[in-house]
């Protein structure tokens, strides 16, 4: 397998992530972090190069925001990711 060019995210996946995140003025919910991390890690497993950039583009975020969310998930003990 050569890997995917970008993560396999449907429009429903993206809508669900936006709904789980909620307003930017509220704390980041654990359920959002877990779901985002699952998509990120799945993309890595599928061979996506730079999944942070691709997820950021699809979600309308910066790559830095996606990586910050991943660090938050790790610090909260929700995932093991290095």
Gaussian input, Z-matrix of N, CA and C with variables (Angstrom, degrees):
# hf/3-21g

backbone

0 1
 N
 C     1     B1
 C     2     B2     1     A1
 N     3     B3     2     A2     1     D1
 C     4     B4     3     A3     2     D2
 C     5     B5     4     A4     3     D3
 N     6     B6     5     A5     4     D4
 C     7     B7     6     A6     5     D5
 C     8     B8     7     A7     6     D6
 N     9     B9     8     A8     7     D7
 C    10    B10     9     A9     8     D8
 C    11    B11    10    A10     9     D9
 N    12    B12    11    A11    10    D10
 C    13    B13    12    A12    11    D11
 C    14    B14    13    A13    12    D12
 N    15    B15    14    A14    13    D13
 C    16    B16    15    A15    14    D14
 C    17    B17    16    A16    15    D15
 N    18    B18    17    A17    16    D16
 C    19    B19    18    A18    17    D17
 C    20    B20    19    A19    18    D18
 N    21    B21    20    A20    19    D19
 C    22    B22    21    A21    20    D20
 C    23    B23    22    A22    21    D21
 N    24    B24    23    A23    22    D22
 C    25    B25    24    A24    23    D23
 C    26    B26    25    A25    24    D24
 N    27    B27    26    A26    25    D25
 C    28    B28    27    A27    26    D26
 C    29    B29    28    A28    27    D27
 N    30    B30    29    A29    28    D28
 C    31    B31    30    A30    29    D29
 C    32    B32    31    A31    30    D30
 N    33    B33    32    A32    31    D31
 C    34    B34    33    A33    32    D32
 C    35    B35    34    A34    33    D33
 N    36    B36    35    A35    34    D34
 C    37    B37    36    A36    35    D35
 C    38    B38    37    A37    36    D36
 N    39    B39    38    A38    37    D37
 C    40    B40    39    A39    38    D38
 C    41    B41    40    A40    39    D39
 N    42    B42    41    A41    40    D40
 C    43    B43    42    A42    41    D41
 C    44    B44    43    A43    42    D42
 N    45    B45    44    A44    43    D43
 C    46    B46    45    A45    44    D44
 C    47    B47    46    A46    45    D45
 N    48    B48    47    A47    46    D46
 C    49    B49    48    A48    47    D47
 C    50    B50    49    A49    48    D48
 N    51    B51    50    A50    49    D49
 C    52    B52    51    A51    50    D50
 C    53    B53    52    A52    51    D51
 N    54    B54    53    A53    52    D52
 C    55    B55    54    A54    53    D53
 C    56    B56    55    A55    54    D54
 N    57    B57    56    A56    55    D55
 C    58    B58    57    A57    56    D56
 C    59    B59    58    A58    57    D57
 N    60    B60    59    A59    58    D58
 C    61    B61    60    A60    59    D59
 C    62    B62    61    A61    60    D60
 N    63    B63    62    A62    61    D61
 C    64    B64    63    A63    62    D62
 C    65    B65    64    A64    63    D63
 N    66    B66    65    A65    64    D64
 C    67    B67    66    A66    65    D65
 C    68    B68    67    A67    66    D66
 N    69    B69    68    A68    67    D67
 C    70    B70    69    A69    68    D68
 C    71    B71    70    A70    69    D69
 N    72    B72    71    A71    70    D70
 C    73    B73    72    A72    71    D71
 C    74    B74    73    A73    72    D72
 N    75    B75    74    A74    73    D73
 C    76    B76    75    A75    74    D74
 C    77    B77    76    A76    75    D75
 N    78    B78    77    A77    76    D76
 C    79    B79    78    A78    77    D77
 C    80    B80    79    A79    78    D78
 N    81    B81    80    A80    79    D79
 C    82    B82    81    A81    80    D80
 C    83    B83    82    A82    81    D81
 N    84    B84    83    A83    82    D82
 C    85    B85    84    A84    83    D83
 C    86    B86    85    A85    84    D84
 N    87    B87    86    A86    85    D85
 C    88    B88    87    A87    86    D86
 C    89    B89    88    A88    87    D87
 N    90    B90    89    A89    88    D88
 C    91    B91    90    A90    89    D89
 C    92    B92    91    A91    90    D90
 N    93    B93    92    A92    91    D91
 C    94    B94    93    A93    92    D92
 C    95    B95    94    A94    93    D93
 N    96    B96    95    A95    94    D94
 C    97    B97    96    A96    95    D95
 C    98    B98    97    A97    96    D96
 N    99    B99    98    A98    97    D97
 C   100   B100    99    A99    98    D98
 C   101   B101   100   A100    99    D99
 N   102   B102   101   A101   100   D100
 C   103   B103   102   A102   101   D101
 C   104   B104   103   A103   102   D102
 N   105   B105   104   A104   103   D103
 C   106   B106   105   A105   104   D104
 C   107   B107   106   A106   105   D105
 N   108   B108   107   A107   106   D106
 C   109   B109   108   A108   107   D107
 C   110   B110   109   A109   108   D108
 N   111   B111   110   A110   109   D109
 C   112   B112   111   A111   110   D110
 C   113   B113   112   A112   111   D111
 N   114   B114   113   A113   112   D112
 C   115   B115   114   A114   113   D113
 C   116   B116   115   A115   114   D114
 N   117   B117   116   A116   115   D115
 C   118   B118   117   A117   116   D116
 C   119   B119   118   A118   117   D117
 N   120   B120   119   A119   118   D118
 C   121   B121   120   A120   119   D119
 C   122   B122   121   A121   120   D120
 N   123   B123   122   A122   121   D121
 C   124   B124   123   A123   122   D122
 C   125   B125   124   A124   123   D123
 N   126   B126   125   A125   124   D124
 C   127   B127   126   A126   125   D125
 C   128   B128   127   A127   126   D126
 N   129   B129   128   A128   127   D127
 C   130   B130   129   A129   128   D128
 C   131   B131   130   A130   129   D129
 N   132   B132   131   A131   130   D130
 C   133   B133   132   A132   131   D131
 C   134   B134   133   A133   132   D132
 N   135   B135   134   A134   133   D133
 C   136   B136   135   A135   134   D134
 C   137   B137   136   A136   135   D135
 N   138   B138   137   A137   136   D136
 C   139   B139   138   A138   137   D137
 C   140   B140   139   A139   138   D138
 N   141   B141   140   A140   139   D139
 C   142   B142   141   A141   140   D140
 C   143   B143   142   A142   141   D141
 N   144   B144   143   A143   142   D142
 C   145   B145   144   A144   143   D143
 C   146   B146   145   A145   144   D144
 N   147   B147   146   A146   145   D145
 C   148   B148   147   A147   146   D146
 C   149   B149   148   A148   147   D147
 N   150   B150   149   A149   148   D148
 C   151   B151   150   A150   149   D149
 C   152   B152   151   A151   150   D150
 N   153   B153   152   A152   151   D151
 C   154   B154   153   A153   152   D152
 C   155   B155   154   A154   153   D153
 N   156   B156   155   A155   154   D154
 C   157   B157   156   A156   155   D155
 C   158   B158   157   A157   156   D156
 N   159   B159   158   A158   157   D157
 C   160   B160   159   A159   158   D158
 C   161   B161   160   A160   159   D159
 N   162   B162   161   A161   160   D160
 C   163   B163   162   A162   161   D161
 C   164   B164   163   A163   162   D162
 N   165   B165   164   A164   163   D163
 C   166   B166   165   A165   164   D164
 C   167   B167   166   A166   165   D165
 N   168   B168   167   A167   166   D166
 C   169   B169   168   A168   167   D167
 C   170   B170   169   A169   168   D168
 N   171   B171   170   A170   169   D169
 C   172   B172   171   A171   170   D170
 C   173   B173   172   A172   171   D171
 N   174   B174   173   A173   172   D172
 C   175   B175   174   A174   173   D173
 C   176   B176   175   A175   174   D174
 N   177   B177   176   A176   175   D175
 C   178   B178   177   A177   176   D176
 C   179   B179   178   A178   177   D177
 N   180   B180   179   A179   178   D178
 C   181   B181   180   A180   179   D179
 C   182   B182   181   A181   180   D180
 N   183   B183   182   A182   181   D181
 C   184   B184   183   A183   182   D182
 C   185   B185   184   A184   183   D183
 N   186   B186   185   A185   184   D184
 C   187   B187   186   A186   185   D185
 C   188   B188   187   A187   186   D186
 N   189   B189   188   A188   187   D187
 C   190   B190   189   A189   188   D188
 C   191   B191   190   A190   189   D189
 N   192   B192   191   A191   190   D190
 C   193   B193   192   A192   191   D191
 C   194   B194   193   A193   192   D192
 N   195   B195   194   A194   193   D193
 C   196   B196   195   A195   194   D194
 C   197   B197   196   A196   195   D195
 N   198   B198   197   A197   196   D196
 C   199   B199   198   A198   197   D197
 C   200   B200   199   A199   198   D198
 N   201   B201   200   A200   199   D199
 C   202   B202   201   A201   200   D200
 C   203   B203   202   A202   201   D201
 N   204   B204   203   A203   202   D202
 C   205   B205   204   A204   203   D203
 C   206   B206   205   A205   204   D204
 N   207   B207   206   A206   205   D205
 C   208   B208   207   A207   206   D206
 C   209   B209   208   A208   207   D207
 N   210   B210   209   A209   208   D208
 C   211   B211   210   A210   209   D209
 C   212   B212   211   A211   210   D210
 N   213   B213   212   A212   211   D211
 C   214   B214   213   A213   212   D212
 C   215   B215   214   A214   213   D213
 N   216   B216   215   A215   214   D214
 C   217   B217   216   A216   215   D215
 C   218   B218   217   A217   216   D216
 N   219   B219   218   A218   217   D217
 C   220   B220   219   A219   218   D218
 C   221   B221   220   A220   219   D219
 N   222   B222   221   A221   220   D220
 C   223   B223   222   A222   221   D221
 C   224   B224   223   A223   222   D222
 N   225   B225   224   A224   223   D223
 C   226   B226   225   A225   224   D224
 C   227   B227   226   A226   225   D225
 N   228   B228   227   A227   226   D226
 C   229   B229   228   A228   227   D227
 C   230   B230   229   A229   228   D228
 N   231   B231   230   A230   229   D229
 C   232   B232   231   A231   230   D230
 C   233   B233   232   A232   231   D231
 N   234   B234   233   A233   232   D232
 C   235   B235   234   A234   233   D233
 C   236   B236   235   A235   234   D234
 N   237   B237   236   A236   235   D235
 C   238   B238   237   A237   236   D236
 C   239   B239   238   A238   237   D237
 N   240   B240   239   A239   238   D238
 C   241   B241   240   A240   239   D239
 C   242   B242   241   A241   240   D240
 N   243   B243   242   A242   241   D241
 C   244   B244   243   A243   242   D242
 C   245   B245   244   A244   243   D243

   B1=1.4464
   B2=1.5265
   B3=1.3075
   B4=1.4541
   B5=1.5193
   B6=1.3100
   B7=1.4510
   B8=1.5164
   B9=1.2871
   B10=1.4498
   B11=1.5195
   B12=1.3142
   B13=1.4567
   B14=1.5206
   B15=1.3211
   B16=1.4567
   B17=1.5203
   B18=1.3378
   B19=1.4617
   B20=1.5253
   B21=1.3081
   B22=1.4535
   B23=1.5283
   B24=1.3381
   B25=1.4561
   B26=1.5159
   B27=1.3083
   B28=1.4581
   B29=1.5269
   B30=1.3177
   B31=1.4698
   B32=1.5291
   B33=1.3364
   B34=1.4698
   B35=1.5340
   B36=1.3432
   B37=1.4717
   B38=1.5279
   B39=1.3088
   B40=1.4689
   B41=1.5274
   B42=1.3295
   B43=1.4643
   B44=1.5262
   B45=1.3305
   B46=1.4666
   B47=1.5229
   B48=1.3310
   B49=1.4626
   B50=1.5227
   B51=1.3222
   B52=1.4737
   B53=1.5318
   B54=1.3191
   B55=1.4608
   B56=1.5289
   B57=1.3209
   B58=1.4664
   B59=1.5221
   B60=1.3220
   B61=1.4647
   B62=1.5182
   B63=1.3204
   B64=1.4578
   B65=1.5123
   B66=1.3275
   B67=1.4707
   B68=1.5239
   B69=1.2971
   B70=1.4726
   B71=1.5247
   B72=1.3161
   B73=1.4648
   B74=1.5243
   B75=1.3388
   B76=1.4620
   B77=1.5279
   B78=1.3248
   B79=1.4750
   B80=1.5330
   B81=1.3124
   B82=1.4639
   B83=1.5307
   B84=1.3436
   B85=1.4663
   B86=1.5271
   B87=1.3278
   B88=1.4636
   B89=1.5201
   B90=1.3320
   B91=1.4622
   B92=1.5337
   B93=1.3112
   B94=1.4688
   B95=1.5197
   B96=1.3354
   B97=1.4656
   B98=1.5282
   B99=1.3224
   B100=1.4659
   B101=1.5198
   B102=1.3248
   B103=1.4720
   B104=1.5331
   B105=1.3340
   B106=1.4611
   B107=1.5239
   B108=1.3292
   B109=1.4630
   B110=1.5222
   B111=1.3290
   B112=1.4649
   B113=1.5281
   B114=1.3284
   B115=1.4647
   B116=1.5368
   B117=1.3235
   B118=1.4655
   B119=1.5317
   B120=1.3283
   B121=1.4613
   B122=1.5270
   B123=1.3240
   B124=1.4641
   B125=1.5303
   B126=1.3264
   B127=1.4632
   B128=1.5287
   B129=1.3336
   B130=1.4692
   B131=1.5210
   B132=1.3190
   B133=1.4643
   B134=1.5238
   B135=1.3298
   B136=1.4669
   B137=1.5285
   B138=1.3236
   B139=1.4563
   B140=1.5112
   B141=1.3237
   B142=1.4642
   B143=1.5206
   B144=1.3010
   B145=1.4598
   B146=1.5188
   B147=1.3235
   B148=1.4585
   B149=1.5374
   B150=1.3218
   B151=1.4667
   B152=1.5247
   B153=1.3156
   B154=1.4669
   B155=1.5152
   B156=1.3082
   B157=1.4649
   B158=1.5197
   B159=1.3170
   B160=1.4615
   B161=1.5323
   B162=1.3327
   B163=1.4625
   B164=1.5258
   B165=1.3120
   B166=1.4670
   B167=1.5244
   B168=1.3141
   B169=1.4693
   B170=1.5240
   B171=1.3237
   B172=1.4725
   B173=1.5254
   B174=1.3287
   B175=1.4662
   B176=1.5232
   B177=1.3281
   B178=1.4584
   B179=1.5139
   B180=1.3261
   B181=1.4648
   B182=1.5214
   B183=1.3117
   B184=1.4623
   B185=1.5264
   B186=1.3137
   B187=1.4669
   B188=1.5238
   B189=1.3201
   B190=1.4588
   B191=1.5259
   B192=1.3299
   B193=1.4682
   B194=1.5270
   B195=1.3173
   B196=1.4673
   B197=1.5277
   B198=1.3181
   B199=1.4642
   B200=1.5256
   B201=1.3338
   B202=1.4624
   B203=1.5186
   B204=1.3352
   B205=1.4669
   B206=1.5269
   B207=1.3145
   B208=1.4623
   B209=1.5351
   B210=1.3283
   B211=1.4692
   B212=1.5319
   B213=1.3429
   B214=1.4717
   B215=1.5294
   B216=1.3180
   B217=1.4673
   B218=1.5232
   B219=1.3211
   B220=1.4648
   B221=1.5228
   B222=1.3243
   B223=1.4621
   B224=1.5436
   B225=1.3212
   B226=1.4684
   B227=1.5248
   B228=1.3173
   B229=1.4591
   B230=1.5169
   B231=1.3305
   B232=1.4543
   B233=1.5202
   B234=1.3301
   B235=1.4689
   B236=1.5148
   B237=1.3312
   B238=1.4583
   B239=1.5182
   B240=1.3068
   B241=1.4637
   B242=1.5107
   B243=1.3156
   B244=1.4712
   B245=1.4881
   A1=108.86
   A2=115.47
   A3=120.40
   A4=113.08
   A5=118.02
   A6=121.27
   A7=110.84
   A8=113.89
   A9=120.56
   A10=110.46
   A11=114.85
   A12=119.65
   A13=109.97
   A14=117.06
   A15=121.17
   A16=109.34
   A17=116.96
   A18=119.70
   A19=111.85
   A20=115.16
   A21=121.82
   A22=108.52
   A23=116.13
   A24=122.23
   A25=109.49
   A26=115.86
   A27=119.60
   A28=109.20
   A29=115.80
   A30=120.04
   A31=109.92
   A32=116.58
   A33=120.59
   A34=111.03
   A35=116.87
   A36=120.77
   A37=110.12
   A38=115.41
   A39=120.53
   A40=110.06
   A41=116.66
   A42=120.48
   A43=110.74
   A44=116.72
   A45=120.91
   A46=110.70
   A47=117.26
   A48=120.23
   A49=110.83
   A50=117.46
   A51=120.29
   A52=110.63
   A53=116.51
   A54=119.95
   A55=111.10
   A56=116.86
   A57=120.50
   A58=111.63
   A59=117.14
   A60=120.19
   A61=110.91
   A62=116.60
   A63=120.06
   A64=111.48
   A65=116.43
   A66=120.71
   A67=111.58
   A68=115.94
   A69=120.75
   A70=112.44
   A71=116.66
   A72=120.23
   A73=112.29
   A74=116.68
   A75=120.70
   A76=109.89
   A77=117.19
   A78=119.42
   A79=111.00
   A80=115.58
   A81=121.00
   A82=108.87
   A83=117.17
   A84=119.96
   A85=112.38
   A86=115.25
   A87=120.52
   A88=111.88
   A89=117.34
   A90=120.29
   A91=110.83
   A92=117.48
   A93=121.18
   A94=110.31
   A95=116.34
   A96=120.36
   A97=111.28
   A98=116.49
   A99=119.88
   A100=110.56
   A101=116.99
   A102=120.50
   A103=110.35
   A104=117.98
   A105=120.67
   A106=110.40
   A107=116.27
   A108=120.48
   A109=111.12
   A110=117.03
   A111=120.23
   A112=110.40
   A113=117.12
   A114=120.60
   A115=110.42
   A116=116.54
   A117=121.58
   A118=110.11
   A119=116.16
   A120=120.58
   A121=110.65
   A122=117.14
   A123=120.52
   A124=110.31
   A125=116.47
   A126=120.38
   A127=110.51
   A128=116.66
   A129=119.69
   A130=110.69
   A131=116.68
   A132=121.15
   A133=110.59
   A134=116.29
   A135=121.25
   A136=112.92
   A137=116.70
   A138=120.35
   A139=115.32
   A140=116.79
   A141=119.78
   A142=108.68
   A143=115.57
   A144=120.99
   A145=107.61
   A146=116.11
   A147=124.00
   A148=112.26
   A149=117.84
   A150=119.82
   A151=113.10
   A152=117.45
   A153=120.17
   A154=112.20
   A155=116.44
   A156=120.81
   A157=110.63
   A158=116.41
   A159=120.03
   A160=111.79
   A161=116.69
   A162=118.98
   A163=110.48
   A164=116.77
   A165=120.67
   A166=110.84
   A167=116.38
   A168=120.05
   A169=111.06
   A170=116.61
   A171=120.60
   A172=112.17
   A173=116.96
   A174=120.76
   A175=113.41
   A176=117.10
   A177=119.72
   A178=112.56
   A179=116.04
   A180=122.74
   A181=109.48
   A182=115.91
   A183=119.56
   A184=108.19
   A185=115.68
   A186=120.46
   A187=109.43
   A188=116.69
   A189=121.56
   A190=111.03
   A191=117.14
   A192=120.37
   A193=111.08
   A194=116.66
   A195=119.96
   A196=110.01
   A197=117.44
   A198=120.15
   A199=111.45
   A200=117.27
   A201=120.88
   A202=109.99
   A203=116.97
   A204=120.06
   A205=111.00
   A206=117.17
   A207=120.59
   A208=110.28
   A209=117.32
   A210=120.38
   A211=111.07
   A212=115.96
   A213=119.75
   A214=109.99
   A215=116.42
   A216=120.35
   A217=110.53
   A218=116.82
   A219=120.30
   A220=110.69
   A221=117.76
   A222=121.00
   A223=111.95
   A224=115.69
   A225=119.55
   A226=112.04
   A227=116.71
   A228=121.02
   A229=114.05
   A230=116.53
   A231=121.06
   A232=113.00
   A233=115.98
   A234=121.85
   A235=108.93
   A236=114.71
   A237=121.02
   A238=105.57
   A239=116.77
   A240=121.71
   A241=107.03
   A242=115.87
   A243=118.29
   A244=111.30
   D1=134.45
   D2=-179.06
   D3=-88.70
   D4=-11.51
   D5=-179.14
   D6=92.93
   D7=166.27
   D8=179.42
   D9=-93.86
   D10=154.77
   D11=176.72
   D12=-76.93
   D13=-35.24
   D14=178.37
   D15=-144.85
   D16=162.09
   D17=-179.14
   D18=-59.58
   D19=148.69
   D20=179.37
   D21=-87.60
   D22=83.17
   D23=-179.31
   D24=-114.90
   D25=129.12
   D26=176.16
   D27=-86.21
   D28=167.34
   D29=175.40
   D30=-60.83
   D31=-34.68
   D32=178.29
   D33=-65.89
   D34=-38.13
   D35=176.80
   D36=-61.24
   D37=-44.49
   D38=-178.26
   D39=-65.49
   D40=-45.22
   D41=178.98
   D42=-61.12
   D43=-40.64
   D44=179.78
   D45=-63.98
   D46=-41.79
   D47=178.69
   D48=-63.12
   D49=-43.18
   D50=178.66
   D51=-62.71
   D52=-41.06
   D53=179.52
   D54=-66.47
   D55=-42.36
   D56=179.32
   D57=-64.71
   D58=-35.38
   D59=-179.40
   D60=-66.99
   D61=-40.95
   D62=-179.38
   D63=72.75
   D64=-167.53
   D65=-178.60
   D66=-62.73
   D67=143.54
   D68=-179.57
   D69=-67.19
   D70=-12.73
   D71=-178.88
   D72=-85.90
   D73=-3.75
   D74=-179.94
   D75=-105.53
   D76=159.07
   D77=176.59
   D78=-59.06
   D79=152.67
   D80=-179.25
   D81=-74.56
   D82=119.07
   D83=-178.73
   D84=-71.98
   D85=145.50
   D86=178.45
   D87=-59.58
   D88=-38.73
   D89=-177.88
   D90=-61.41
   D91=-36.49
   D92=175.93
   D93=-65.04
   D94=-46.41
   D95=-178.30
   D96=-61.44
   D97=-41.94
   D98=-179.88
   D99=-64.47
   D100=-45.14
   D101=-178.54
   D102=-65.43
   D103=-44.06
   D104=178.33
   D105=-61.85
   D106=-44.71
   D107=179.76
   D108=-61.76
   D109=-38.69
   D110=178.88
   D111=-61.39
   D112=-43.24
   D113=178.19
   D114=-65.75
   D115=-41.56
   D116=-179.05
   D117=-62.31
   D118=-49.33
   D119=-176.80
   D120=-68.08
   D121=-39.22
   D122=176.31
   D123=-59.97
   D124=-40.83
   D125=178.31
   D126=-63.43
   D127=-42.02
   D128=177.04
   D129=-60.49
   D130=-44.76
   D131=-179.85
   D132=-62.08
   D133=-38.16
   D134=179.47
   D135=-73.40
   D136=-6.00
   D137=177.53
   D138=90.91
   D139=16.11
   D140=178.04
   D141=-68.23
   D142=127.32
   D143=176.31
   D144=-84.90
   D145=124.91
   D146=179.90
   D147=63.04
   D148=60.04
   D149=179.99
   D150=-61.46
   D151=-28.63
   D152=178.25
   D153=-59.89
   D154=-42.35
   D155=179.87
   D156=-66.95
   D157=-44.21
   D158=-178.31
   D159=-67.07
   D160=-42.81
   D161=177.31
   D162=-63.42
   D163=-40.11
   D164=178.53
   D165=-59.97
   D166=-45.07
   D167=-179.77
   D168=-61.87
   D169=-44.65
   D170=-177.79
   D171=-69.21
   D172=-30.46
   D173=-176.76
   D174=-95.72
   D175=-5.91
   D176=-178.60
   D177=73.88
   D178=32.75
   D179=179.16
   D180=-116.65
   D181=175.98
   D182=170.66
   D183=-91.12
   D184=157.34
   D185=176.52
   D186=-59.30
   D187=-38.67
   D188=179.18
   D189=-59.89
   D190=-39.85
   D191=178.72
   D192=-63.68
   D193=-44.14
   D194=179.36
   D195=-61.17
   D196=-45.07
   D197=-179.73
   D198=-67.36
   D199=-33.79
   D200=175.46
   D201=-64.15
   D202=-43.16
   D203=176.99
   D204=-61.19
   D205=-38.76
   D206=178.47
   D207=-64.23
   D208=-42.58
   D209=177.13
   D210=-63.97
   D211=-38.82
   D212=177.84
   D213=-60.84
   D214=-44.40
   D215=179.59
   D216=-60.97
   D217=-41.70
   D218=179.25
   D219=-66.68
   D220=-45.79
   D221=-178.26
   D222=-63.93
   D223=-32.53
   D224=178.43
   D225=-80.28
   D226=-1.22
   D227=179.28
   D228=75.22
   D229=21.09
   D230=-179.09
   D231=-83.70
   D232=-26.55
   D233=179.42
   D234=-142.95
   D235=164.23
   D236=168.93
   D237=-111.76
   D238=114.55
   D239=-175.67
   D240=-151.46
   D241=138.05
   D242=179.95
   D243=-117.96

